[in-house]
Amino acid sequence: MNLLRTDLQTALQNLHVGVQESADNLRDLAEFIDDDDVAALFSSLADARDSLSDGLADAIRDAGDLPAAPNSEKEAGEHLIHRIRALFSADQTVSLISQCLEAEEHLHQVLTDCDALNPEAPYPHWREKVSAHLDESRAQLEQCLKKHGG
């Protein structure tokens, strides 16, 4: 393992950690929310992100690096903030769905930041997979938000 990462390794690592953080956040919100249908949607999205994360971890290993893990203390703080925001909102379900949509934008920004590194293959393959998943999940979350009056 080198001390300095290549652009490819850096892009894959950043994307991997972003996807993992997103899956962890969705799973936490699924456990917290009272609405079973929304909890099922959050869990389904988290499972799909876990699959993407596993593939990205393999790509990182193939690129000669070891996959990083998200900062658990940072995640715990973010989970607490999400819960507090939801508790003080007029509609907890709408608040949590809206927070998930905000998190989708953050993950999209991670993709944009990774693109700036202009990494070589296999990054474009993974970028396309994550981007397609984000488009699909954003559509599902927006539909869910409309259903709940948000």
N, C-alpha and C positions, 0 to 999 in steps of 0.2 A: 504494500500500500504506500503510495506516494504522500508526501507531506502537502503538496500542492495539488489541487484538483484541476482537471481540465474543464473547459467550458461545458462539455457534454456531461461530465460527472456533476458539476455544480447545478446545471439545469435539471438533471434527473433527480438529484437530491432535493432541491427546492420544491419541485413538483411532487415528489414522494411525500415529503413532510406536510405540504399543504393538503394533499389528499387525505393523509392520515389524520391530521387535525380536524378536517371537515367531517370525516367518518366518526371520530370520537365525539365531536360536538353533536352531530345528528343522533347518535346513540344515546347520549346524555339527555337530550331533549325528548327523545322517545320515551325514556323512563320517567320523565318529569310531567309530561303533558297528560291531561285527563281524557282527552278525546282519543278513543281507540283507533279510529280511522286515520287520524293524523299521525298517531304514534306508529301505526303500521307503515305509513308512507315514509316517515323518517327512518325507520328501521330498514326498510327496503333500499332506500338511498344509501344508507350507511353500509349495507352489505355489498352493494355494487361498488362503492368506493374502496371497500376492503379488497375486493378482487383487483381493482386498478392498482391499489397500493402494492399488492403481492407481485403483480407483473412489473411494476416500476422497480421494486426491490431486486428482482431477478435481473433487470436491465442494468441496474447500478452495479451488481456483482459482475455481470458480463463486461462492464466498462472498467473493471479493475478497482472498484471501491466497495466499501461496506455501507449498507443503508443506515441512515441516521434515524433517530426516533424524535418525536415531538417533545418539547419541553413540558413535562407533566405539571410543574407548578404554574406555568403560564396558562395551560389548559384548564386547570382547576379554578384559577381566578376568572377566566372567561366564562366558564360554566356558571359560576356563582353570579356574575354580572347578568348573564342571560336570564337566570331564574329570578333575580331581584327585579329586573325590568319587567318581566312577565307578571310578577305578583302585583306590581303597582300600576299595571295597565288596566284599562276598562274591560278588555277582552283578552284573556290570557292566550287563547288559541291563536287569535289573529296576531298578537304580539310575537309569539314564537315563530309562526310561519314567516312573518315579516323579517325577523332576525335571521332566519335561515336564508331568505332571499338576499339579505345584506352579506351574509357569509359567502354566498355564491359569487357575488361581485368581487369579494376579496380573493377567492380562488381564481377567478378570471384574471385578476390583476397579477397573481403569481405567474400565470401562463404568459402574460404580456412581458413581465420582467424576465422570464426565462428566454423568451423569444429574442430579447435584446442581446443575449449572449451568442446568438447565431450558432447553436450547437449542431453538430453533424448527426447522422443516423446513429442510433435508432430514435433519437429525440422526436423528429417529425411524426413518426408513427404514434408515439405516446401522447404527443401534443394533440393529435387529431382524436385519439380515443378519449382523452380527458375533456377536450372541448365538446365533442358530441355528447358525452355524458352530462356535462354542465348545461348544454342547451336543453336536453331532455328533462333534467331534474328541475331546471328553472321553469319550464312549461308546466310540469306537474305541480310545483309549489304555487305558481300563479293561479292555476285552476283551483287548487285547494283553498287559496286565499279568497278567491271570488265566491266559492261555495260557502265560506264562513262569513261572508259579508265584509271582507276587508278591501 
